[in-house]
């Protein structure tokens, strides 16, 4: 799946996520790059139900030009088969077509917290940490945050 810039089937993804959450035993779970499409979203809702509370979606917005440069630079040392220009372009298309409808779904629920991901790591983290702390203060259950952004964000 990865080599083709495609999304891993929801059954595999959710099984891995729930296993990691159970093993961790903590109260906060940041799930990076999920849900990637409406199938992931539906599978999560059907499998997890209200056992975990979705605190919000952290959305890192970065231009495709910046993301492409980041991914190509990472590709010099990552060893990842999808850090090449052809796969990157496919990943951008997949993100727009399949992930942005999920982001819009959560925007309508008021759950998306957007950040300028092109800034320094320190600036982005300061804003992220403030959002996490502000939202979690009112929540009681263990919470899940979905982390989304274009490939390389």
N, C-alpha and C positions, 0 to 999 in steps of 0.2 A: 504493500500500500504506500509506504513512505516514498519509495523510488519514483512512483507515478504521481506524487503530490496529492494522493487521494486520502480520504478519511477512513480510519480503522472502524470496522463494524461496531455498532453500539453495544452488542452483547459482550464483546471482549473488553471494551473500554470500561463499562460500568462494573464488570466483575473485578477488574484490576483496581478501580477507584475504591469500591467498597471494601476490598481486602486491605488496601493501604489505610483507609480510615479506621477500620476495626483494629488493625495492628498498632496504630498510633495511639489511640485512646485519649487524645487531647480534646480540646474544646473548639479549636479553630482549624479549618481545612481550606487551604488555597488550592483550587483545582485549575491548573494552568492549561489554557487551550481547550476548554470544555464548557458547555456543549458547542460543538463545531457546526451542527446542523439541526434541523427540526426533528430528525430521527433520534439524535442524541438527546435532545430535550424531552421528547416523548418517552424514550426509554428510561431516562432519569426519573421523570415524574411517576411513571408506572411502577418502577422498581423501588424507589426510595420513599415515595409518598411524603408523609409529614414526619418521618422518623428523624430527619435532619431539617434544619431551617436554612433556607437560602437567605443570607444576609444581604447579598447584593452581587452586582457584576462590576468588576473593575475593568474598565475599557481604556486601553492605552492607544491613543491616536497618534500615528506617525505617517508621514507621506511615503508613498511607495518608493520614491527615489532614495530616501534615507534608509528604508528597510532593505532595499536591494543592496545598497552599499554595505550595510551591516552584515547581511547574509553572505555576500561574496567574500568579505573579509574573514568572517567566521569559517568559511569553507576552506580557507588556506591551511587551517590546522585542525578542523573538527573531525575530519574523516567521514562526515555525513554524505551519503550519496545524493541527498536532495539539496545540497548547497552549491548548485550550479545554476546558471542563468535560465536554462530551459525549465527546470523544475520550479525555480522561484516564480517565474511568470505564471506557471500553472497554479501554484499555490495562491498567488494573488487573485486569480480568477475564481478559484474555489472559495476563497474567503469572501469575496464580494457576493457570489451567487448563493452560497450555502450558510455562511456564518452571519452575515449582516441581517438576514431576516430574524435570527434568534436575538440579536442585539436589539432590534426594533421591538420585538415582543416584550423584552424586559424593560425597555424604555417606557412603553405604555403602562407598565406596572410601577414606574418610578424607582426601579432598582439599579439603574445604570449610573455609575460614578465615572465620569470621563476625565482623563488626564492627558496632558501633552507629553507623550513619551519620547519626544525628540530632545528633551532637556537632559541635564546631567542626571546620573543615577541618584545622587544625593537629593536633588530637588524632587525627582519623581517619587523616591521613597518617602520623603517627608510628607508629601501630599497623600500618598497611599496610606501611610501609618495613621495620619489624622482621620481619614475616612473610615478606616477599620475601627479605630477606637471609638469614634462618634457613633457609629451604627451599632456596634456590639454592646454598648453600655446598656441598651434597653432589651437585649435578647437573653433568653434563659437557656434554651437548648444548645447543644453543640451546633455550631453554625458552619456553613459552607459558603465560600466566596468563589464564584467563577471568575477567572481571569482571562480576558480576551483582548485581542488586538491583531492586526495583520501579521503575517509570518515575519518573525524577527523583531516584533515589537517588544 
